[in-house]
Amino acid sequence: MTISFKDVADRLCLSAEDLAGMFGLRPQTIRQARLDPKSGGYREPPAGWELELAAIARTKSAEFLQLSADLERQASD
């Protein structure tokens, strides 16, 4: 199963501006990379996007685990 750049960015709630800053690109370039590959305006996602976004997913998952622990602790007080 192949996961697209757009799907990953959506699941991580990353905007074109966020992604542009991470990859040193213009937001419009990122928007084009999020298009359907069959679209005339489509551009390839930035090189190395899979590893970069995997690292962000890992960080966010740790933050969510901490948040869940904090909420559970708060609820039991």
N, C-alpha and C positions, 0 to 999 in steps of 0.2 A: 504494500500500500504506500503510495506516494502522498506526502502531505505538502500542500502548496504554501508558498510564501504568504499569500493572502490569508489562508486558513490559520497559519501559525500566528501571524500578526493580529488577527481578529481575536483568537483565543487568548492571547496575552494582553489584549486591550491596548495595543501600541498604535499610536496615530502615525500618519505620514510624516509629521514633524518630528516625532520621537525617533522614528526609524532613520530619517534623513540625518539627524544629528549623530546617531550612532555610526552611520556608514559614511559620513562626510559627503552626502549627496543633497541635491535639492529635493524638497517635498514633491514636486511634480514628477521627478524621476521615480520616486517611490510609488506614487499613485499609478504610474504607468506599469510598474512591476506588479502591481496588485490586480491589473486587468486580466481578463481571460486571454490566455496565450494566442487564441485565434483572432483577437481584436487587432485592428490595424495599428493602434497606438501602443501596443504591448512592448515592454522592455524587459530584458532579463533581470531577475533579482540580483542584488549585489553579491559579489563573490564572497563565499564564506558565511552566508546568512544562516545556514543550518546550525553551525557550531555556535555562532553568536547568540542566536535566539534560543538554542538549547541551554546555554549558560543562564540566560535571563529566566527561562522557565524553571530551572533548578533553584535559582535565587528566590523567585516568587513562591515556589512551592514551600521552601523553608519558612518564608515570611507567613504564609497561610497556616502552616502547621503551628507556628508560634502564636498567631492570632487565635486559632482554635483552642489552644491550651490556655491562653489568657482568658478567653470567654468562658471556658468550662470552669476555670478557677474562680472567676468572678461570680458565676451562677451558683457556685456552691458555698460562697461566703454568707 
